[in-house]
Amino acid sequence: MHAIIQLVRLNIDMQLRIQKFIVIGSVFAATLLLSEPAAAFRCGSKLVKEGMHELEVVNICGQPSSVRHLGYAVRNVDIRAQRLTVPGWTISRSPGYHSYPAEVMVTEYVYNLGPQKFMRRLVFEGGLLVMVETIGRGYRD
């Protein structure tokens, strides 16, 4: 009888450990899912992330501490295929995306967020944010 009680206690203990593991794992997974993307940062209360246009970033963060034009790069640019339609005619195929190589300007913005925060280096290609990098402590202007 004593052995059966010990087995039951061991079983209950094992179930509690499994439940605890599941809860901790779920909290960890939720934290990962709700966290900001690695290639993003906050300006005030707004989030700046890859894919945003230069004007959006300047609207959110203000003018950068420095701007450099790094040159040009050839990138594939996607455009929506536009087709002329004639009234009364239907096109069975849906419009798709076409990609073609184009030369785009590469620009670097550096934001000094002050001595208590890290500076951010933003690289734009063709006006779109493609990289956010932390480059060290900020400084007092």
Residue pairs with C-beta under 8 A, 6 or more apart in sequence:
36 42
36 47
36 49
37 49
37 50
39 49
39 50
39 131
39 132
40 47
40 48
40 49
40 50
40 132
41 47
41 48
41 120
41 132
41 134
42 48
43 60
43 61
43 62
43 111
44 60
44 61
46 60
48 57
48 60
48 61
48 122
48 129
48 132
49 129
49 132
50 129
50 130
50 131
50 132
51 128
51 129
52 128
52 129
53 127
53 128
53 129
54 107
54 109
54 124
54 127
54 128
54 129
55 127
57 109
57 122
57 129
58 64
61 111
64 109
64 110
64 111
64 122
65 110
65 111
65 112
65 119
66 108
66 109
66 110
67 107
67 108
67 109
67 110
68 107
68 108
69 105
69 106
69 107
69 108
70 106
70 107
70 108
70 123
71 105
71 106
72 103
72 104
72 105
72 106
73 103
73 104
73 106
73 125
74 101
74 102
74 103
74 104
75 101
75 102
75 104
75 125
75 126
76 99
76 100
76 101
76 102
77 99
77 100
77 101
77 102
77 104
77 126
78 97
78 98
78 99
79 97
79 98
79 99
79 100
80 95
80 97
81 95
81 96
81 97
81 98
82 95
83 91
83 95
85 91
102 126
104 125
104 126
104 127
105 124
105 125
105 126
105 127
106 123
106 124
106 125
107 123
107 124
108 121
108 122
108 123
108 124
109 121
109 122
109 124
110 119
110 120
110 121
110 122
110 135
111 119
111 120
111 122
112 119
112 138
112 139
112 141
113 119
113 120
113 138
114 138
114 139
114 140
115 137
115 138
115 139
115 140
116 138
117 137
117 138
118 134
118 135
118 136
118 137
118 138
119 134
119 135
119 136
119 137
119 138
120 132
120 133
120 134
120 135
121 131
121 132
121 133
121 134
121 135
122 129
122 131
122 132
122 133
123 129
123 130
123 131
123 133
124 130
